[in-house]
Amino acid sequence: MRPVVRGAWPTDDDGKRVAFSAYSMARGELIKRLGECCSFCEQHLDSSLAVEHVQPKKPPGAVTNDPTREFNWENFLLACTNCNSTKGNEDIDLNDHLWPDRDNTFLGLIYKQGGLVEAAPGTDHTRAKNIVELVGLDKVPTCHEQETNASDRRWNNRREAWDIAVQSKLNLAQCNFPQMRVQIVLQIKDFWSIWMTVFHDDPDMLERILDRIPGTAKHCFDAANGYKAIPRVLP
């Protein structure tokens, strides 16, 4: 999961915080800052990419939405339909999960051949496992589900992205020129973590991938050590 920097609350021409009368108004600025990708599964989407509330708009037991949540820039991410619906509307303890705007989520998750995702071992294993389960990143549909219900294609899209990334690395080994590196990176629109995983031993490609999608928290990777993922320190 790509760690991101959402940035400070947007301001108007007078330097005042923008007041969102509808949370959908934040969508354009979020895409500008974070890229046109789901903050959880990393799929590239256009019209179906929605503003996601980290904590649900309506607290448990409330009759109406809580405006301090519904219109709060710091409670916004971007999500696809599948991650959004799987996450649901239950209140959660944020400290029990890894979050792309608060943690180095790439350090906490492992991406494998076949589009598989799992929590990495270590001190944050439980928190990583919780976010994987919360948005359903570990869902792999059965053969019957693939034949009868193609609505959740996250796993299959990751699998395809993995194969493309592996083939791109093989092509680079055969034709290792700057132009080839540029061309490979130009095709990266989503599934950033897969490309980072496949090219883990190529610092030049890692730097290019880190620069490819807006909002990537590049400070979560140590440039002096081959862009190895490191724990995130928030300001």
Buried (B, 14 or more C-beta within 10 A) or exposed (E): BBBBBBBEBBEEEEEEEBEBEEBEBBBEBBBEBBBBBBBBBBBBBEEEBBBBBBBBBBBEEEEEBBEEBBBBBEBBBBBBBBBBBBBEEEEBEEEEBBBBBBBBBBBBBBBEEEBBBBBBEEEBEEBBBBBBBBBBBEBBBEEEEBEEEEEBBBBBBBBBBBBBBBEBBEEBEEEEEEEBBEBBBEEBBBBBBBBBBBBBEBBEBBBBBBEBBBBBBEBBBEEEEBBEBEEBEEE
